[in-house]
Amino acid sequence: MTAELVRGQNQALPWTRLEIGVEADRALALGAVLVGEAGHALGGAEGIALPGAPPPPGLAAPGPPAPTHRLAVDLGALPSAATRLDLFLALPGGPGAPARFGALAAPRVLLLGPGGEKAAGFAVTGLAEETAVVAVELYRRNGAWKIRAVGQGYQGGVPALLTDRGIDPETARRLAAVAQAHPVAPLPAAPRPDPEPVPAGPATPSGGRVDYTHPGRRPTAPAGRHPYATPAPAAPAPPTAPAAPVAGDASGWSMEERLHNQVWGMFEDLARTVAAYRGAVEFAEDRRERELDAVLDDPRGRTGQGAADASAAASERYETLVARAQKALDRDLAQLAVESQVVEPALPPALAGWESPVWHAYRPPEQPPLSVRLGDLGLPEAPELRIPMLVRLPLERGLWIDAGRLSDGEGESRPAGLRALAAGSAALHTTRLLAVHPPGGLTVHLLDPAGSGAAAFAGLRNAGLLAPVPAAGAAGVAEVLERLTRRVDLVQMAVRGGARSDALPPGLDTAEQLLVVHDFPHGFDDRAVTRLRYLADEGPAVGVHLLLVADRDDAAGYGPLLDPLWRGLLRITPLPDRHLADPWVHHLWTFTPPCVPRGSAVLETVVGATARARRPGR
């Protein structure tokens, strides 16, 4: 039975050899792009499969524009650095060719197994002015491959599609001309691979098995072997001992980077899985409504047993589709839950929750980490599943802890005690940032003119982990801002002039700088606000970062002057709040801030170890 995919839905691939088929009512050009870790075409133009050009390893050469296509793919022979394979369709050039996809019937993409059996289909609908579209993508996840229905169109055609994948515009235009040209005769297709046995692992819905072997540990094909041949599969594991997810089973140069990439892969998979479920339910609802409307539109069938039977049949089909979508969702969530249970205990301090045992053996690091955890993210469909929210270091954007309002989905609320919770959250984030930097690698300046955050930051202040207290009130605010502004200017001039670090003025603190502003805009005049905006915009590039604790309503008197500041900061909250959107399907995620387990002394342990490592002579 062929599974019908909706946009955003993914499905596991039980084979390494397969074919992608295309069916349309007009001739279309077919191409493929091998994508690497950075989202760019692997090897530039050499990673693109086009008609008449030598294909990359693991791919057959696409045929010329035609109403039907069959493209052979051998996933096991793709380069190990390839994380994704994008299959795209384009309108051919020449007289009489359609000008946009919206003028055509929706093309259909088919996933075909080694024996030519149809395993999945995807109708690329919803296109209008586009002239090229990424129809589906094959992507690597935990050593296994999946197919995802994408349907992302480009009004700029193939040049825009290729430029989006790192190809320079001139080369993209040249390759587009090759992709959309009409050769005299099609090139011979690569020989069809024979079916191969599938290594054992956790069962997939289609009856195959998932291979969790890290791509970097896969055996390479011996020299002289056919370019579409796949290495012999490993001996099957006993049915009673299925392979389990492996922590760090993602690409990367170090275990830390592999874990970081694995967490983000889990985040993306949860987003796509829920998008597929929501899309399937929406499709089922629309279909039921259309069927019921059709019954009501016919005056002869609005009443009587026929209308009742038609309504019951529409409801039954709706329930069947929703149950099928729920089953797929439950399956994917269960797989992600198992992976989360494996990954979470393996995370290093910078990525671990405060409840992790890794903090009890904490030692200050020698190098700053790749990223840091700000909290957890979740969706309503998976209330028990939490994905760590990671941001890269050094911070490219400042952080804003909102001490004023929380979104509740229907309006906004202001819980009691939110300001005190925001101060405690700021102190907790500051503690983590200090702990994950090497001793002396981060200097923290606290601006708290009213002293309302003194209790929250008392532990860090008493341990000597904060810069000296500035003068009280507006004078202290102006002093710290002037000092950091001067530092940004000096480092910018040094970087632009190509000066060495020893050319900087003596005594200049070369460590990363974190400015924590509590209870903004108290103590700030117009000049101070202007300097703060400058630091938020220019500081991150030269090592000056901002952590702002503020209620936006308190700064309403500045009007639109501060709008760029709020937009430029990453808003997080001291209580769970549903306000962050992902870049793929734009779900609203519930952000859960970090917290220390009740009765735990882990915070005192970490602060003490960090303070001892910063003492002179250590």
C-alpha positions in Angstrom: 0.0 0.0 0.0 1.4 3.4 -1.0 1.5 5.9 1.9 0.5 9.4 0.9 2.7 12.0 2.4 1.7 15.6 3.3 4.1 18.6 3.3 6.5 18.3 6.2 5.9 14.6 6.8 8.8 12.2 6.9 9.1 8.4 6.6 11.9 6.0 7.3 13.7 4.3 4.4 14.1 0.6 4.8 16.5 0.4 1.8 19.7 1.9 0.8 19.0 1.4 -2.9 15.8 3.0 -4.3 14.4 5.1 -7.0 12.6 8.5 -7.0 9.9 8.7 -9.6 8.1 11.8 -11.0 4.8 11.9 -12.8 3.4 15.1 -14.4 1.2 16.1 -17.3 3.9 18.2 -18.9 7.6 17.7 -19.3 9.6 18.7 -16.3 13.4 18.9 -15.6 14.7 16.8 -12.7 17.8 17.4 -10.7 19.4 16.6 -7.3 21.7 18.4 -4.9 24.0 16.7 -2.3 23.9 18.9 0.8 26.6 19.0 3.5 26.6 20.0 7.1 26.5 23.8 6.5 23.4 23.5 4.2 25.6 24.1 1.0 26.0 21.9 -2.0 28.7 19.3 -1.2 31.7 20.1 -3.4 30.0 23.0 -5.1 28.9 22.2 -8.6 30.3 18.7 -8.4 27.6 17.8 -5.8 24.7 18.5 -8.3 23.2 15.9 -10.5 22.0 17.3 -13.9 21.1 15.9 -17.3 24.2 15.2 -19.4 26.7 15.8 -16.6 28.7 13.2 -14.6 26.6 12.5 -11.5 28.0 12.5 -7.9 28.7 9.1 -6.4 25.5 7.2 -5.5 23.3 8.9 -8.1 22.4 8.2 -11.6 22.3 11.0 -14.2 18.8 12.5 -14.5 17.2 12.2 -17.9 16.2 15.2 -20.0 12.9 17.1 -19.3 10.1 14.6 -19.6 6.6 14.0 -18.1 8.0 10.9 -16.2 11.3 10.3 -14.5 13.1 7.5 -12.6 16.2 8.5 -10.7 18.3 5.7 -9.1 19.8 6.5 -5.7 22.3 4.4 -3.7 22.4 5.9 -0.2 25.3 3.7 0.9 27.5 5.1 -1.9 26.9 8.7 -1.2 29.8 10.6 0.3 30.1 10.3 4.1 29.9 14.1 4.4 26.5 14.3 2.7 23.7 14.8 5.2 20.9 15.5 2.8 19.9 14.9 -0.8 17.5 17.5 -2.3 15.4 16.4 -5.3 14.1 19.3 -7.3 11.8 19.8 -10.3 12.0 22.7 -12.7 10.1 24.0 -15.7 12.1 23.5 -18.9 13.1 26.3 -21.2 12.1 26.7 -24.8 9.1 27.9 -26.7 5.7 26.6 -25.5 7.0 25.8 -22.0 4.7 26.8 -19.1 5.8 30.0 -17.3 4.9 28.8 -13.7 4.0 25.8 -11.8 0.6 27.3 -10.9 -0.5 26.7 -14.5 0.0 23.0 -14.3 -1.6 20.1 -12.5 0.3 19.2 -9.3 3.2 16.9 -10.2 3.6 13.7 -8.1 6.7 12.3 -6.6 7.0 8.6 -5.9 9.3 6.6 -3.6 10.1 3.3 -5.3 11.7 0.3 -3.6 14.5 -1.9 -5.1 11.9 -4.0 -6.9 10.1 -1.0 -8.3 7.2 -1.2 -5.7 5.6 2.1 -4.8 6.2 2.8 -1.1 5.1 6.5 -0.8 3.8 9.3 -2.8 3.6 13.1 -2.5 1.6 15.5 -4.6 3.4 18.8 -4.8 0.5 21.2 -4.4 0.1 24.8 -3.4 2.5 26.2 -6.0 1.7 29.5 -7.9 4.4 31.7 -9.4 7.3 29.3 -8.7 9.4 27.9 -11.6 11.4 25.4 -9.5 10.6 23.4 -6.4 12.4 21.2 -4.0 10.0 18.3 -4.0 11.4 15.9 -1.5 14.6 15.5 0.5 16.4 12.3 1.7 18.2 13.1 4.9 20.5 11.2 7.3 19.3 10.8 10.9 21.2 8.7 13.5 22.9 6.8 10.7 19.6 6.0 9.1 18.0 7.7 6.1 14.5 9.2 5.8 12.5 10.8 3.1 10.6 14.1 3.8 8.0 15.8 1.7 9.1 19.4 1.2 7.4 21.2 -1.6 9.4 24.4 -1.3 9.1 26.6 -4.4 11.3 29.3 -5.9 10.0 32.1 -8.0 13.6 32.7 -9.1 13.8 29.2 -10.5 16.8 26.9 -10.5 19.3 29.8 -10.1 17.6 30.9 -6.8 17.4 27.3 -5.6 21.1 26.6 -6.2 22.2 30.0 -4.8 20.3 29.1 -1.6 22.6 26.1 -1.4 25.8 28.1 -1.6 26.4 28.1 -5.4 27.6 31.5 -6.7 25.0 33.3 -8.9 27.0 33.0 -12.2 27.6 29.2 -11.7 23.9 28.8 -10.6 22.7 30.4 -13.9 25.0 28.2 -16.0 23.9 25.0 -14.2 20.2 26.1 -14.5 20.6 26.3 -18.3 22.0 22.8 -18.3 19.2 21.5 -16.1 16.4 23.0 -18.2 17.8 22.4 -21.7 16.5 19.8 -24.1 19.3 17.4 -25.1 18.9 15.5 -28.4 18.7 12.1 -26.7 18.6 11.1 -23.1 21.7 9.6 -21.5 21.6 5.9 -20.7 20.3 5.3 -17.2 22.5 3.6 -14.6 22.0 -0.1 -14.2 19.2 -1.0 -11.8 20.6 -2.3 -8.5 19.5 -5.7 -7.2 17.7 -6.0 -3.9 19.9 -6.4 -0.9 19.3 -7.7 2.6 18.6 -5.1 5.3 20.6 -5.1 8.5 18.6 -5.7 11.6 17.5 -2.9 14.0 14.3 -1.4 15.4 11.4 -2.1 13.1 10.1 0.7 10.9 6.5 1.1 9.9 7.2 -0.2 6.4 8.7 -3.4 7.9 12.4 -2.6 7.4 15.0 -1.9 9.9 16.9 1.3 11.0 20.6 1.2 11.0 21.9 3.5 13.8 25.6 3.2 12.8 27.2 6.6 12.7 27.9 7.7 9.1 31.6 8.2 10.0 31.9 4.6 11.1 30.4 3.1 7.9 32.7 0.9 5.8 33.7 2.4 2.5 33.4 0.5 -0.8 36.6 -1.2 -1.9 38.4 0.1 -5.0 37.1 -1.1 -8.3 33.6 -1.7 -7.1 30.6 -0.5 -9.1 29.8 3.1 -8.1 26.3 2.2 -7.2 27.2 -0.9 -5.2 26.5 -0.9 -1.5 28.9 -2.5 1.1 27.8 -5.9 2.4 25.4 -5.5 5.3 26.5 -6.5 8.8 25.4 -9.7 10.3 21.8 -9.4 11.6 21.4 -8.8 15.3 19.3 -11.2 17.3 15.6 -10.3 17.1 15.5 -10.0 20.9 18.3 -7.4 21.1 17.4 -4.6 18.7 19.9 -1.8 18.2 19.3 1.2 20.3 20.0 4.9 19.7 23.6 6.0 20.4 24.5 9.2 22.1 26.7 11.3 19.8 25.5 9.4 16.7 25.6 12.5 14.5 28.3 14.2 12.3 30.9 16.5 13.9 34.6 16.8 14.7 34.2 16.2 18.4 31.8 14.4 20.8 30.5 17.8 21.9 29.7 18.9 18.3 28.1 15.5 17.6 25.9 15.8 20.7 25.0 19.4 19.7 24.0 18.3 16.2 22.1 15.3 17.5 20.0 17.5 19.9 19.2 19.9 17.0 18.3 16.9 14.9 15.9 15.8 17.5 14.4 19.3 17.6 13.9 19.3 13.9 12.5 15.8 13.9 9.9 16.7 16.5 9.0 19.8 14.6 8.5 17.9 11.3 6.7 15.0 13.0 4.1 17.2 14.7 3.7 19.2 11.5 3.0 16.0 9.6 0.4 15.1 12.3 -1.3 18.5 12.2 -1.3 18.5 8.4 -2.9 15.1 8.3 -5.6 16.0 10.8 -6.3 19.2 8.9 -6.5 17.3 5.6 -8.9 14.8 7.2 -11.1 17.6 8.5 -11.2 19.4 5.2 -12.0 16.2 3.4 -14.9 15.5 5.7 -16.2 19.0 5.3 -16.1 18.7 1.5 -17.9 15.4 1.6 -20.6 16.7 3.9 -21.0 19.8 1.8 -21.4 17.6 -1.3 -24.3 15.8 0.4 -26.0 19.1 1.4 -25.4 20.6 -2.1 -27.6 17.9 -3.7 -31.3 18.8 -2.8 -32.3 15.2 -3.6 -30.0 13.7 -1.0 -30.2 16.1 1.9 -32.6 13.9 3.8 -33.3 10.3 4.2 -31.2 7.2 4.8 -28.8 8.1 1.9 -27.7 11.3 3.6 -27.2 9.6 6.9 -25.1 6.9 5.3 -23.0 9.4 3.4 -22.4 11.4 6.6 -21.5 8.3 8.5 -19.1 7.2 5.8 -17.4 10.6 5.8 -17.0 10.5 9.5 -15.6 7.0 9.4 -13.0 8.0 6.8 -12.1 11.0 8.9 -11.6 8.9 12.0 -9.5 6.4 10.0 -7.2 9.1 8.7 -6.8 10.7 12.1 -6.1 7.3 13.7 -3.5 6.6 11.1 -1.9 10.0 11.7 -2.0 9.5 15.5 -0.3 6.1 15.1 2.5 7.6 13.1 2.9 10.4 15.6 3.0 8.0 18.6 5.6 5.9 16.8 7.9 8.9 16.1 7.4 10.3 19.6 8.3 7.0 21.1 11.5 6.8 19.0 12.4 10.4 20.1 11.7 9.6 23.7 14.1 6.6 23.6 16.7 8.8 22.0 16.2 11.5 24.5 16.8 9.1 27.4 20.1 8.0 25.8 21.3 11.5 24.9 20.4 13.5 28.0 22.8 11.6 30.4 25.6 12.0 28.0 25.5 15.8 27.6 28.5 17.8 29.0 27.9 20.6 31.6 27.3 23.3 29.0 24.4 21.3 27.5 23.1 19.5 30.5 20.3 20.3 32.8 21.0 21.3 36.4 19.6 18.0 37.6 22.3 16.1 35.6 24.9 14.2 37.7 27.6 15.6 35.4 27.5 18.8 37.5 28.5 17.0 40.7 31.9 16.2 39.1 32.2 19.7 37.6 35.7 21.0 36.8 36.2 24.4 35.1 36.9 23.8 31.4 40.0 24.7 29.5 38.2 25.9 26.4 34.8 27.6 25.9 32.1 25.2 24.6 30.4 25.2 21.2 27.0 26.1 22.7 25.1 26.5 25.9 21.7 25.4 27.1 19.2 28.1 27.9 16.3 25.8 28.8 14.0 23.2 27.2 11.4 23.3 24.4 8.3 21.3 24.0 5.0 21.0 22.0 1.5 20.2 23.2 1.4 16.9 21.2 4.4 15.6 23.3 4.0 17.0 26.8 6.5 14.7 28.3 9.2 15.2 25.7 11.6 18.1 26.2 14.3 19.1 23.8 17.3 21.1 25.1 17.3 24.7 23.7 20.9 25.3 22.6 22.5 28.5 21.4 25.9 28.9 19.9 28.7 30.6 21.8 29.8 33.4 21.6 26.3 34.8 21.6 25.4 36.4 18.4 22.3 38.0 20.0 21.8 39.4 23.4 19.3 37.7 25.8 16.2 39.4 27.2 14.5 37.9 30.2 11.0 39.3 30.1 10.0 40.4 33.6 6.6 41.8 32.5 4.2 39.5 30.6 3.7 35.9 29.5 1.7 34.8 26.5 -1.1 32.4 27.4 -2.4 31.8 23.9 -5.5 34.0 24.3 -4.0 37.1 25.7 -1.3 38.1 28.1 -0.9 37.7 31.8 1.4 39.1 34.5 1.9 36.5 37.2 2.7 37.7 40.7 6.3 37.7 41.7 7.5 37.6 38.1 10.1 40.2 38.6 11.8 38.3 41.4 11.7 35.1 39.3 13.3 37.0 36.4 16.1 38.2 38.6 16.7 34.6 39.8 16.6 33.3 36.2 19.2 36.0 35.2 21.5 34.9 38.0 21.1 31.2 37.0 22.0 32.0 33.3 24.9 34.1 34.4 26.2 31.2 36.6 26.1 28.8 33.8 27.9 31.1 31.4 30.6 31.7 34.0 30.9 28.0 34.6 31.2 26.9 31.0 34.0 29.4 30.2 37.6 28.7 31.2 38.8 30.6 34.3 39.2 34.3 33.4 37.4 33.7 30.1 34.3 35.8 30.9 34.0 39.0 32.9 30.5 39.8 34.2 29.4 43.4 34.8 26.1 43.8 36.8 24.1 47.0 36.5 21.4 47.1 39.1 20.9 50.8 40.0 17.9 50.2 42.3 19.5 47.1 44.0 16.4 45.0 43.4 18.4 42.1 42.1 20.9 42.1 45.0 19.5 38.9 46.6 19.5 36.9 43.4 23.1 37.8 42.6 24.4 37.6 46.2 26.1 34.2 45.7 28.0 35.3 42.6 28.9 38.7 44.3 30.2 37.0 47.5 32.3 34.5 45.4 34.0 37.3 43.6 32.7 36.3 40.2 31.3 39.8 39.3 33.2 42.9 38.3 33.7 45.6 41.0 30.5 47.3 42.0 30.1 50.6 40.0 29.0 53.8 41.5 25.4 54.0 42.7 22.6 55.2 40.5 22.9 56.8 37.1 26.6 57.6 37.5 27.5 54.0 37.8 25.4 53.1 34.8 27.1 55.7 32.7 30.6 54.6 33.9 30.1 51.0 33.0 28.5 51.7 29.6 31.3 54.2 28.7 34.0 51.7 29.6 32.4 48.9 27.5 31.6 51.2 24.6 35.3 52.3 24.5 36.3 48.6 24.6 34.1 47.9 21.6 35.5 50.8 19.6 39.1 49.9 20.4 38.7 46.2 19.4 36.8 47.2 16.3 39.6 49.5 15.2 42.2 46.8 15.9 40.3 44.2 13.9 39.7 46.4 11.0 43.3 47.5 11.0 44.7 44.0 11.3 46.5 44.8 14.5 47.8 42.1 16.8 46.3 41.6 20.3 49.4 42.9 22.0 48.8 46.3 20.2 45.7 46.9 22.4 46.1 49.3 25.3 47.8 47.7 28.4 45.3 46.7 31.0 42.5 46.1 28.6 40.5 43.0 29.6 40.6 40.7 26.6 38.2 38.2 28.1 34.6 37.9 26.8 32.4 40.5 28.5 28.8 40.0 29.7 26.8 43.0 30.7 23.8 42.1 32.9 21.3 44.9 33.2 18.7 44.3 35.8 15.4 46.3 36.1 16.0 48.3 32.8 15.4 51.2 32.2 15.8 52.3 35.9 18.8 54.5 36.2 19.1 55.1 32.4 19.0 58.5 30.7 18.7 59.1 27.0 22.5 58.9 26.5 22.7 55.7 28.4 19.9 54.1 26.4 21.7 55.1 23.2 24.9 53.4 24.4 23.1 50.3 25.4 21.6 50.0 21.9 25.1 50.4 20.5 26.5 47.7 22.7 23.6 45.4 21.7 24.2 45.9 18.0 28.0 46.1 17.8 29.2 44.3 21.0 28.6 40.6 20.1 31.1 40.7 17.1 33.9 41.9 19.4 33.1 39.9 22.6 30.7 42.2 24.5 27.3 40.5 25.2 24.1 41.6 26.8 21.7 40.0 29.3 18.8 42.3 29.9 16.1 41.8 32.6 13.2 44.2 31.8 9.5 44.7 31.6 8.8 46.3 28.2 6.0 48.4 29.7 8.5 50.2 32.0 10.3 51.5 28.9 7.1 52.5 27.1 8.0 56.2 27.5 10.8 55.8 24.9 8.2 54.8 22.3 9.5 53.2 19.1 13.1 54.2 19.9 13.6 50.9 21.6 11.8 48.7 19.2 15.0 47.7 17.4 16.5 46.7 20.8 13.6 44.4 21.6 13.7 42.8 18.2 17.4 42.3 18.3 17.4 40.3 21.5 16.3 36.7 22.1 13.3 36.8 24.4 13.2 34.2 27.1 11.0 34.0 30.2 11.4 33.0 33.9 8.3 30.8 33.7 7.1 28.4 31.0 5.8 30.3 28.0 4.7 29.5 24.5 6.3 32.1 22.3 9.3 30.7 20.4 8.9 29.7 16.7 11.1 27.2 14.8 12.5 28.2 11.4 11.0 25.2 9.5 7.2 24.9 10.1 6.8 27.9 12.6 5.3 26.0 15.5 4.9 27.9 18.7 7.1 26.1 21.2 6.8 26.2 25.0 10.0 27.4 26.5 10.7 26.0 30.0 13.5 27.9 31.8 16.2 26.0 33.7 15.8 25.4 37.4 17.9 23.8 40.1 16.2 20.8 41.8 14.7 21.6 45.2 17.2 20.9 48.0 20.2 20.5 45.7 23.5 22.1 46.5 24.7 21.9 42.9 24.7 25.6 42.5 26.9 26.2 45.5 29.3 23.5 44.2 29.6 25.0 40.8 30.0 28.6 42.0 32.6 27.5 44.5 34.6 25.5 42.0 34.5 28.4 39.5 35.6 30.9 42.1 38.5 28.8 43.3 39.7 28.3 39.7 39.8 32.1 39.2 41.9 32.9 42.3 45.4 34.3 41.5 48.0 31.6 41.2 45.6 28.9 40.2 
